[in-house]
Amino acid sequence: MGKTLGFVDSQDNIDDAVWAPGCTNTAQTFYLKNNGAVDVKYKIKAIIISGNSGIADLIEWKVNGEDINAFTAKLAAGESSAPLVVTGTMDKNAGNKYMNRIGDSVAIAVYAAEDNDEADFEEVVALIRDIDEPQTANIFNSSEQVALDAAFTFSPVEDESVDKYAGWNADYVVSFNNEVAPEAVCLAGQYDDWSEDWFGFKNPAAIAAGQELRLLKDALDVYKTYYEICTEVRNFNCGVADLGVAEGTVMTVELRLYKTVNGTETGEYITAGTYNYSF
């Protein structure tokens, strides 16, 4: 799960980054730990997840002083990394046309793979992080509002995957490991550029254990391609409210991309990200 890193000033106070030609900003120091049973290799990338100011394209990113695109390291099973410090320096020849622009949101993504010659780094299509601020959803076709117990966001990674999966349909797929009684759960969504409001619905019928629900297709009869998610929706937010779900039930939410040819899904899909919530 993603964590938010701030930038630090010369007194180590957390502050927003101010970019100017030739200026360097330093992010909070962080560490990585290999909780697995095998040794891994990893690399780090800076990825634009929202915004189109153009500023992020002018930033040279480094990890512990090394070009971020060249940085790689290894972690043995159970080992923690040395302190990791990411810095960004704006092109000194950027000029003044970027004055007064709001900077882009950038994610520092870690790609890991088993430490052997055959293993390659897994493709990352979306980043997932919790939304810490309390959220309230408006129930469809009702004046009722429901406070959400958890909210999270899938942010598409805007790199070569935009072209690779551009025409594939994107959707949330929700399932539970136990049966959920009618109106025992509220599922909600908020999709950046569509609306600032959260909208939700209660399950009108029981949801069987393992039954899969597609939120856009089944609940809204809406189809959105991955390209539209990247360009129109941006952050793809989802939330849940417990209205009587049995304790110990686990909800799994997947962001899936469905291969689509001439407007028809072929049945092939990839899972771009997964989030689990325990009631």
C-alpha positions in Angstrom: 0.0 0.0 0.0 1.3 3.4 -0.9 2.4 6.0 1.6 2.5 9.7 1.1 6.0 11.3 1.1 6.4 15.0 1.6 9.3 17.3 0.8 11.6 18.6 3.5 13.1 22.1 3.8 16.6 23.0 5.0 15.3 22.7 8.7 13.8 19.2 7.9 10.3 20.6 8.1 7.8 18.9 5.8 6.6 21.4 3.2 5.3 21.6 -0.3 8.0 21.7 -3.0 8.6 25.0 -4.8 10.1 24.4 -8.2 12.3 26.9 -10.1 14.9 26.4 -12.8 17.9 24.8 -11.3 16.2 24.2 -7.9 16.6 20.9 -6.0 13.9 19.5 -3.7 14.4 16.6 -1.3 11.7 14.1 -0.3 11.4 12.5 3.1 13.8 9.7 3.8 12.2 6.2 3.5 13.2 2.6 3.9 12.3 -0.7 2.3 12.0 -4.1 3.9 11.9 -7.5 2.3 9.2 -9.4 4.3 9.4 -12.3 1.9 11.3 -15.6 2.1 13.5 -15.0 -1.0 16.1 -12.5 -2.0 14.9 -9.7 -4.3 16.3 -7.0 -6.6 14.5 -3.7 -6.9 14.4 -0.5 -8.8 12.7 2.8 -8.3 10.8 5.1 -10.7 9.2 8.5 -10.5 5.8 8.3 -12.2 3.3 11.1 -12.9 -0.1 10.2 -11.6 -2.0 13.4 -12.0 -1.5 16.9 -13.4 -0.5 18.3 -16.7 1.6 21.4 -15.8 4.6 20.0 -17.6 6.8 20.6 -14.6 7.4 16.9 -13.8 8.8 16.3 -17.2 11.6 18.9 -16.4 12.7 17.2 -13.2 15.8 15.1 -13.0 15.2 12.5 -10.2 18.0 10.8 -8.2 18.1 8.2 -5.5 20.9 8.6 -3.0 22.7 10.8 -5.6 22.3 8.3 -8.5 20.2 8.7 -11.6 16.8 7.2 -10.7 16.6 5.4 -14.0 19.9 3.6 -13.4 19.4 2.9 -9.7 19.0 -0.8 -8.7 19.7 -2.6 -5.4 19.1 -5.9 -3.7 17.5 -7.0 -0.4 18.0 -10.4 1.2 15.0 -12.1 2.8 14.1 -10.3 6.0 16.5 -7.5 5.3 15.8 -3.7 5.5 17.4 -1.2 3.1 19.7 1.6 3.9 18.0 5.1 4.1 16.7 6.1 0.7 16.6 9.7 -0.3 14.9 10.9 -3.5 15.8 14.3 -4.9 14.5 16.2 -7.9 16.3 19.0 -9.7 14.4 21.2 -12.2 16.1 21.9 -15.6 18.0 25.1 -15.2 17.0 26.1 -18.7 13.3 25.7 -18.1 12.6 29.4 -18.4 9.7 31.4 -16.9 6.7 29.9 -18.7 6.1 27.5 -15.8 5.7 30.3 -13.2 2.5 30.1 -11.0 1.6 26.6 -12.3 0.5 24.0 -9.9 2.9 21.1 -10.0 2.1 17.5 -11.0 1.5 14.7 -8.5 4.4 12.2 -8.7 4.6 8.7 -7.3 7.8 7.1 -6.3 7.2 3.5 -7.3 9.2 0.5 -6.3 9.5 -2.5 -8.7 10.8 -5.7 -7.2 11.6 -9.2 -8.6 13.2 -12.4 -7.3 17.0 -12.0 -7.4 18.0 -14.3 -10.2 18.9 -13.8 -13.9 15.6 -15.1 -15.2 13.2 -13.0 -13.1 12.1 -9.7 -14.7 10.4 -6.8 -13.0 6.7 -7.1 -12.9 4.8 -4.5 -14.9 3.0 -1.9 -12.8 -0.1 -0.4 -14.3 -1.7 1.2 -11.3 -0.7 2.5 -7.9 -2.9 2.0 -4.8 -3.0 4.1 -1.7 -5.4 4.7 1.2 -7.4 7.9 1.3 -7.0 9.0 4.9 -9.6 11.8 5.0 -13.1 10.8 6.0 -15.5 10.4 3.1 -19.3 10.4 2.8 -21.2 8.9 -0.1 -24.6 10.0 -1.6 -26.8 7.0 -2.1 -28.1 6.7 -5.7 -31.7 7.8 -6.1 -32.0 8.8 -2.5 -31.3 11.7 -0.2 -29.5 9.4 2.2 -25.8 9.8 2.9 -23.5 7.1 4.3 -20.1 7.6 6.0 -17.5 5.3 4.5 -15.4 3.0 6.7 -12.5 2.8 4.1 -11.6 4.6 0.9 -8.7 4.1 -1.4 -7.5 5.2 -4.9 -6.1 3.4 -7.9 -3.9 5.9 -9.8 -3.0 4.8 -13.4 0.7 4.7 -14.2 1.1 7.0 -17.2 4.0 5.3 -19.1 4.1 2.9 -22.0 1.1 1.0 -20.5 -1.2 3.8 -21.6 -0.5 2.8 -25.2 -0.4 -0.9 -24.5 -3.8 -1.1 -22.8 -5.4 2.1 -24.2 -8.5 0.4 -25.7 -9.1 -2.1 -22.9 -12.1 -1.6 -20.7 -11.3 -0.7 -17.1 -13.5 -1.7 -14.2 -13.6 -2.4 -10.5 -14.4 -6.0 -9.6 -15.6 -6.6 -6.0 -16.0 -10.0 -4.3 -16.4 -11.3 -0.7 -15.1 -14.5 0.9 -18.4 -14.9 2.8 -22.1 -14.3 1.8 -23.2 -10.7 2.4 -26.9 -10.2 3.3 -29.1 -7.7 1.4 -28.3 -4.0 2.1 -25.4 -5.0 4.4 -22.8 -3.1 2.5 -22.5 0.2 0.6 -20.0 0.4 -2.3 -19.0 3.8 -3.4 -16.9 5.6 -6.0 -15.6 9.0 -6.8 -13.8 9.6 -10.1 -11.8 12.8 -10.1 -12.8 14.7 -13.3 -16.4 13.4 -13.4 -17.4 14.8 -10.0 -16.0 15.8 -6.6 -18.9 13.9 -4.9 -18.9 10.3 -3.8 -21.8 8.2 -5.0 -22.7 4.8 -3.6 -25.3 2.0 -3.6 -26.4 -0.7 -1.2 -26.5 -4.3 -2.4 -30.2 -4.9 -3.1 -29.8 -8.7 -3.0 -27.5 -11.1 -1.1 -24.0 -11.4 -2.6 -22.8 -15.0 -2.6 -19.3 -15.9 -1.4 -17.0 -15.6 -4.4 -19.5 -13.8 -6.6 -17.9 -11.1 -8.7 -19.5 -7.7 -9.2 -18.3 -5.2 -11.8 -19.1 -1.7 -10.5 -19.1 0.3 -13.7 -20.7 -2.4 -15.9 -23.1 -4.1 -13.5 -24.1 -1.2 -11.3 -23.9 1.8 -13.7 -24.0 0.2 -17.2 -20.9 2.3 -18.0 -17.9 1.3 -20.0 -14.6 3.2 -19.8 -11.4 2.4 -21.5 -8.0 2.6 -19.8 -7.1 5.5 -22.0 -10.3 7.3 -20.7 -9.4 6.5 -17.2 -5.9 8.0 -17.6 -7.1 11.1 -19.5 -10.6 11.8 -18.0 -10.9 10.1 -14.7 -7.3 10.2 -13.4 -7.6 8.9 -9.8 -10.1 6.1 -9.7 -11.5 6.2 -6.1 -13.5 3.5 -4.3 -14.9 3.1 -0.8 -17.0 0.9 1.4 -19.4 1.2 4.3 -20.2 -1.6 6.7 -24.0 -1.8 7.2 -24.1 -5.2 8.7 -21.4 -7.4 7.1 -20.4 -10.5 9.2 -17.2 -10.0 11.2 -14.2 -11.6 9.6 -15.5 -11.1 6.1 -12.8 -10.0 3.6 -13.7 -7.8 0.6 -11.4 -7.9 -2.4 -11.4 -5.1 -4.9 -9.5 -5.5 -8.2 -8.9 -2.9 -10.9 -9.1 -5.0 -14.0 -8.4 -4.1 -17.6 -10.4 -6.2 -20.1 -9.1 -6.7 -23.6 -11.6 -5.2 -26.0 -11.6 -5.6 -29.8 -14.1 -3.5 -31.9 -16.1 -2.7 -28.8 -16.4 -6.3 -27.6 -14.5 -7.8 -24.7 -12.7 -11.0 -25.5 -12.6 -12.5 -22.0 -8.9 -11.8 -21.5 -8.0 -9.4 -18.7 -5.2 -8.3 -16.5 -5.4 -7.3 -12.8 -3.8 -3.8 -12.5 -4.1 -3.6 -8.7 -5.8 -5.3 -5.7 -7.1 -4.0 -2.4 -8.3 -6.1 0.5 -10.5 -4.8 3.3 -11.4 -6.9 6.4 -14.7 -6.3 8.2 
